[in-house]
């Protein structure tokens, strides 16, 4: 266990290094803490912290920098975050895919790092279907999922349907099948086809086919915004190897999905520092993440990815506020 003096010096060192990005010497620490300690005393405490693996001394400097273990102790025991700072941020209700894209952009803009959001899995259930005549034998099928996701598909038909036939078909589908999985609709429609007028049955079967394609299509599970922000981070700009590894990580999205999925099991904000997650195996990267909900049910996660030298109190606020904004924008209640 660290005594109060060691904790104070470690806290001051981490905060100074996050602010300046330069190794911190004993004279700087003495000024930062405001306590009267001799340079020799500070050096002795620093030596003890280094032996504990909480700080390290770069070869080119007499100062010290935090290690991942030092950041972890700082975040767990010394950090306080005011979660009211970003109340002015907004995220308007919209179709789910737009909300997710806007949330990734918001995370990136506020943090100046990389914003990441795992999109909710798309439902194979439709809430509403409608037909719009575009021209002869050419229709627009509008499919609305229970989450409010709207998919449009153009349907070419052998019959030229009139407005009343289109209304009849959409009313039948909405009345009898709304809320069912699309495969259930297909099976029930086949069983009922004999009782329906031929041209209407054909139209509805074609609509079910395009609805299946629309609702079950492969979607981008991870939305990422702001990767280029890392180019201006001094921790990365001087090391092309680290930059390349970071961009490789963003391209191999499966790793990010596993990491953020694990965050969905926890309440509130989680912080992974310097590769300790074993999923983002980079000592130079940290992840601050939180789950978001729809109508009280956790459906996805979001977060900020940046250098280990980040202002964790600010990132906690940004991620916490954004998760609430996404939950509000997607919820129907």
PyMOL commands that set and color helices and strands:
alter all, ss='L'
color gray80, all
select helices_A, chain A and resi 4-20+26-33+39-51+68-77+96-111+163-177+182-195+198-216+227-232+234-237+240-251+253-263+312-330
alter helices_A, ss='H'
color red, helices_A
select strands_A, chain A and resi 55-56+65-66+114-118+126-135+138-145+150-156+222-225+269-273+285-294+297-307
alter strands_A, ss='S'
color yellow, strands_A
deselect
rebuild
show_as cartoon
